[in-house]
Amino acid sequence: MSIIAFTATVCVAASTADAQQRDEEPTGEPVTLTELFEFAEESAPDIQQARERLGLGDAAIEGAERFQPFNPEIEGEFGVGLDDVGLSRAEITLTQRLEIAGERGLRIDAARQQKEALQAELARARWDVHQQVHRLYRQGLVDTDEVEIERDVLDFTQALFEVAEQRFEAGEEPRTSVIVARAEVAQARQRLLQAQVRALRTRRDLGAVVGWTKQAAPQPTGEPEKAKPVPAKERLVEKAIAQDPQLAVLRARLEQARADLALEEREVWPAPLIGVGYERENLASTDVENKLRLVVGVPLPLWDRNQGEIAAAKTRTDILRQAIEDRKKVLGNLVVKQAASVQAAYGQTQIYQEEVLPALETQLDLLQEGFKLGELSLLDVMNARDRLLAVQRQYLAALDEYYAAVSELEALLGTAIWQANGDE
């Protein structure tokens, strides 16, 4: 394929895809990080589901607070004689099985512990959503910067193409330079489109996390946080063990398991039965007899002493206790490892910001001016532009890596990194 044919193909493909992108995606609504957090709190599917599950705890408490778990029972017996004696008899008994020794209070406590565990899961869901929103917000800002860079590159390349055409018409530049410049413009358009697609994908992911219902995906707006060095790792580990959302859920579940165990052990106690009975007996040869009886009964816990339920409850407490210890061990290692990743990514961003990018940007401005004056060739300028573009992309990749590492570390801490260390 010739250079001219290649250029035409790339231009047509880029223009068509760009037009389709504009037709399919309306302009997104600018939203700040605070607005995204507020919207997620009300509409995020994960938070809404966790909030609905709290109803299970309310239902458990409502069921535990009833006066008695047993309904009263009434029994009746009626009969008549079939011989000449003329016997008739009627009997009715009302009984009620009772809970004693604080079983109701234990049942209520177990239900409340269940709700607290569900509240811990809601807090974890909120923090998970918070972290996803923050991560995608930061990524969205990086994507926006990338789009702006690609747009600037397109403008820069378009300007070079126009200068190349002018110099070709003046006989100062070969036709090959115009063809190459036109191909570079088409490629710059394609790269801009790719950056826009990546940005749109991030915006769509962000909308899915917060429960966005509008047609246009949200557009993150604002300034990203400046990169900071990681605080002391020992302090971060302490905060993680104290505030890790997963640990909080495990601790709440352990308290629930302990309450369930106390209730199951109490179930061994028998529930006594008390009641009254009335009996009426009539013989043809005698007067009517009326009797009132007091009924008392106590089950004997000989065979069924709730062994299976007690053993299962003990096992659940042991499992959760071990899970907490394992989580603490793993958490410390994860925090140290992730803190090192944050520090390494921070170092990379500082090198790009302070040393690499300023030098290349200055060099590119000088080369562009030299090309306009005819002192440099198009190839020299293009090579310098490619170097700058590669470095800018590397910088954005390093910045994105830094933000991703920060998000993963904060997910372990249960709070912002620098708030966890007492810094602002």
N, C-alpha and C positions, 0 to 999 in steps of 0.2 A: 504494500500500500504506500503511495507517495505521501510526502509530508503534507501537501495541500489537501488530499483526500482525508488523511488522518485528522487534520485540523477541522475540516468541515464536519466530520462524524462526531468529534468530541464536542464541538460547539452546539450541534443540533441536539445531542443527548443531554447536555447540561441544561440547555434552554428549555427543552421539553420537561425534564424532571423538575426544574425550578418552577415552571408554570404549574405543573401538577401539584407541587408542594404548596404553592400560594393558594390554589383553588381548594385544597382539602383542609388546610389548617388555618382557622381565623386567628387574629392577633390575640395572644394570651393576656389575661388580666394581671397587671403587676401586683404582687403581694409581698409583704415583708415577712420576715421570719416570725415575728410576734403574731401577725395575722394568721399565718399557717398553723402555729401552735394552737391558737384559739379555735380555728376551724376544725382542726383534728380532734380537739377535746370534745366537740359536739358531734362530729360526723364520722370520725375514723371507724371503719368496720371492726377492727380488733378491740378498740375501746368500748364500742357499743355492745359487742358480744360479751365482753368481760363484765360490763355493767349489768347486763341482763342476767348473768349467772349469779349475781348477788341475790336475786330473788329466791334462789335455792336456799340460801342461808336464812332469809326471812321466813320462808316456809318451814324450815326445820325448827326455828325458834317458836313459831306459832304452834306447831305440832307438839313441841316439848312442854309448852306452858299450859296445856290442858290439865284440868284438875286431876283426872284419873285416866290411865290408858285403857281401863277395862269398863265396859258397859254393865249396868246391873242386869241380872237375869231373873226372870219370873217363871215359875213352873206350877202347873196345876194338875190335879188328879181327881177324877170323878168316877163313881161306880154305884151300881144298884144290885141288890141280890136277885138271884133267879129262882130261889125256892120260896117257900111260903113264909119265911121269917120276915121278909120285907125290909131287908137291910139297905140303907142308902148311905153313901159316904162321899165327902168332898174335902179336898185339901189344896191349899195354895201356898207357895213359898217364894219369897223375894230375897235374893242374895246379892252381895256386892264384894268383889275381890279388891283388896286395898294394897297400895304401895306404902311402905314404911321405911324408916331410917334414912330419909333424905334422897331416895332414888329420883324423885322429880327434880330436885336441885341439880343432881349430877347430869340428868338428861338435858336440862336447860343449858348447863355449862358446856356440854358437848356440842349442842347446837350453836351456841355463840362462838365457840372456837372454830366451828365450820365456817361461819360467816366471816370471821377474821381472816381465815385462810383464803377465802374468796376475795376479800378486800386486798390482801397481799398480791393475789394474782391480778387484780385490777390495777394495782400500782405498778406491777411489772409490765402489764400491757401498755399502760400509759408511757412508761419510760422507754419501752421498745419502740413505740410509735414516735415518741419524742426524738429518739436517736435516728430513726429512719428519715424523719422529716428534716432534721438538722443535716444529716449526711447528704440527702438529695438536694437540699437547699444550697449547700456549699458546692456540690457538684454542678448544680444549675448555674451558679455564678461563674464557675470555671468554664462551663460550656459557653456561656455568654461571652466571656473574654475570648475564647477560641473563635467564636463566630466573628467577633470584631476584628481579630487578627486576620482571619481569612478574608474578611471584607476589605481591610486595609491592603492586604496583598493584592487583591483583585484590582483595587483602585490604582495601586502602584504599578502593577503589570499593565493595566490599561493605559496609564500615562506613558510608560515605556513604549508601548505599541504605537501610540500616536506620535511620539518623538521619532521612532524608527521610520514610520511612514513619511514624516516630514523630511527626514534626512535622506530617505530613498528617493523622494521626488526631487530633492536638491542634488542628487547624484553623489551624496556623501556616504551612503550605506548600501550594501548589496541587497538584492531582493530576498535573499535567504534570511536576512535578519528580520524582515517584515513577516515572513512565513513563520519563523520560530516564535516571534513575539505574539502573533495571533494564536498559535498553538498554546503558548503559555497562558494567554488570557482565558482560553477555553478550559485549561486544566485548573486555573485558579477559580473559575466559576464552579467547576465540579467539586473542588475541595471545600468551597464555601457551602455548597449544597450538603455535602457529607457532614460538615460541622453542624449545620442547621438540623439535620435529621437526628444526630446524636443529642443535640440540645432538646429537641422535641421528645425524644424517647425518655430523657430524664424528667422532663416536665410531666409526661404521662404517668411515669412511675410515681412521681410525687403526688399527682392527683389521685391515683389509686390508693395511696397510703392514707391520705387525709380524708378520703371520701368525697372528692370534688365531683359535683354534679353538673357543672356548667359545660357547655360544648367546647369552649376553648380551654386548653390546659393552663394551669396557673404559671405565671412567669415570675420566678424569684427576682426580687429587686433589692438593692441595698449594697453595702460594702462588706466583703468578707472579713472575718477577723484576721488580724495580723498574726503571722506565725510566731510562736513563742517557744522557748526551750522548756523541756519537761521538768516538772518539780521533782523533789527528792522521791526516789522510788519507795523508800521505807514508809514515808507518810502516805503515799498512794495505796500501798498494800493495806495499811491500817484502815484507811477509809473504805476500801473495797470490802474488807471483811465486815465492817460495820454497816455498810449500806448497799451491798450487792443485791439487786432485786431477786435474783434466783435464791440466794441465801435466805432472804426475808420470807420467801414462799416456803422454803423447806422448814424454817423455824416455825412458821405458823402451822404448817401441816403436822409437825412434831407435837405441838401443843394440842392440836386436835386429836392426834392419835393417843396421847396420854389421857385426855378427857374421855375418849371412847373406852380406853382400857379400864379406867376407874368405874365407868358405867357397867361394863361387862362383868367386872368382878362383883359389883353390887347385885347383879342379876342372879347370883347364886342364892341370895337370900330369898326365902319363900314369900309369896304374896298371900297373906291370910285371907280367909273368906268369912264374912259375917252376914247374917240375915235373920229374918223372922218368918215363921210359918203359922198358918191358921188351918185348923182341922175341925170339920163338923161331921158328926156321926149320928145316925138316926136308926133305931131299931123299933119295930112295930110294938114290941112289948115293953119298951122302956122309954124314958124321956130322951130328948136330944142332948148330945154331949158336944160342947164347944171347947176346943183346946188351942192355946197359943204357945208356940215353941220358939226358942232362940237357937239359931243355927250358927255354929262356929266350925271352921275347918282350916287346917294348916297343911300345905303340901310338904312332903318329906323329900329333900334333895339327896336322894340316894344314888340314882343312876345318872340323871341329867344334872350336872353341876356347871353347865355352860362351858365345858372344857374347850370345845372347838373354837368358840368365839373369843375366849380369853387368850388362847394360844395365838390366834390370828392377830389380835390386837397387840400382843407383846411383840410379835414378829414385825408388825408395821412400825412400831416405835423403834425397834432395833435398826430396821432398814433406813428410816429417816435420820436417826442419829448418826449412822455411818455415812449417809449421803451428805450430811452437813460437814462432817470431818473431811470427807474426800473433796468436797467443793472448796473448803478453805485451803487445802493443799494445792489443788489445781489453780485456784484463783490467784494465789500469791505468785506462782510461776507465770501465769498468763499476764498479770499486771506488769511484772518486771520485763517480760518479753515484749509486750506491746509498748511499754514506755520507751524501750530502746528503739523500737521502730519509729515512734514519734520523734525522738531526738535525732535519729539519722535522717529522716525526711526533712526535719527543720533545718539541719545543716545544709542539705542540698538546696533548699529554697534560698537560703541566705547567699550561697555562692553565686547562684544565677542572678539574684537581685542586685547584689553589690558589685560583682566583678564582670560577669559574662555579658549580660544584656546591654548595659550602658555602652560598653566598648563597641559592640556590633552595630547598635543603632546609629552611633556617631559615624562609623565607617560607611554604613549604607547611605546616609545622607550625603556624605562626601562623594561617593561613587555615582550616585544619581545626578548630582550637579556636574560631575565631570563628564558624564555621558551626554547631558544636554549641551555642553560646550564642545563636544566632539573630541574630548581628550581621552575617553575610554571607549571600549567596545561594548556592545550589548551583552556579549558573553561574560565579561568581567562583572557587570552589574547583576546579571542573572545568578552568577555563582555566589556573589555576596548576599543576594536576596535569599537564595536557598539556604545558605548557612544561617542567616538570621532566623528564617522561618523554622529551621530544624531546632535551633536553640530555644526559640519561643515555645515550640511544641514540647520540648523536653522540660522546660520550666513549668508549663501548665500540667504536664504529667506528674512532675515532682510535687507540685502544689496539691494536685488531686490525691496523690499518695499520702501526703501529710494530713489532709483533711480526713481521709478514710481511716488512717491510723488513729487520729484523735477520736473519731466516732467509735471505733472499736474499743479503745481504752475507756472512754466515758461509759460505754455500755457495761463494762465490768465494774466501774466505780459506783454507778447509780447516781452520779452527779457530774457537773462539769469539772474538768481537770483542775483548773486554776481555782475554782471555788472550793474544791476538795482540799486544796492546800492552803486555803485562807487568803489567796491572792486574787486580785481583780485583773 
